[in-house]
């Protein structure tokens, strides 16, 4: 595209749009319609220039012009309870549902890795010896040892808050670092599975695997699911850089990135629930079967939420991205 010719052909439209914006409160009906038309044309011009002949000065001017026109056309919009309701009942569950082809395999493979690590550690004394001294292993695995007292060593409220903060941060890292081709996500995921595998291996070697699972499952089912969702979404974000599909790479990354930000907020709420279970249910005096039942109920509720509400919203066209009126203007791309 010849930028000079393009500017000469459309400068009058941009100047006219700027003039209308300066007197937007005194426009008649025909002028208001003209403003909307010029806004749409200018947004298209901006997209064409960004993709074909980027010029910093011209891009800056048109970006500012489009932003002002957009504000004039759509008005100032404030978040409302409607937005919160839409996010919780449509946006978030639909985003999780649409990412299921990434996080479900991630969950299955990660669980297999944790189980394999647990078996390897539990059946190889020399590996256990490399983890800690025999006396330290006994302190970890004995009745009333560190694995058991860990969940009751702090006041429940502060412990739940600490757990929630740590897990929400880990999930956010998976989502944010996915843009680096997903490699940091794999490392974070491996560290989580290694910690789980060590616990499984050491407690099984001490003949107390049932006790360990009784402590981990009440909160761990929902907690790990949230981590798997975050990791799968992060990996999908990384893959978008490699294969954006029919969209431009910029558009694909913007759409997936906005959905990932929403996912981080939703997963923080999910991890709040798992943190509350870990802080109040796991160390409680309830029978093991009752604690595990609570954990299973929370996990089933989340899966029903995703596959029923999320599936319905996804089939209706919801993607987890912001509403169309809130997105940047872009030109269509061929499939």
Secondary structure, 3 states (H helix, E strand, C coil): CCHHHHHHHHHHHHHHHHHHHHCHHHCCHHHHHHHHHHHHHHHHHHHHHHHHCCCHHHHHHHHHHHHHHHHHHHCCCCCCHHHHHHHHHHHHHHHHHHCHHHHHHHHHHHHHHHHHHHHHHHCCHHHHHHHCCHHHHHHHHCCCCHHHHHHHCCCHHHHHHHHHHHHHHHHHHHHHHCCCCCHHHHHHHHHHHHHHHHHHHHHHHCCCHHHHHHHHHHHHHHHHHHHHHHHHHHHHHHHHHHCCCCCCHHHHHHHHHHHHHHHHHHHHHHHHHHHHHHHHHCCCCCCHHHHHHHHHHHHHHHHHHHHHHHHHHHHCCCCCCCCHHHCCCCCCCCC
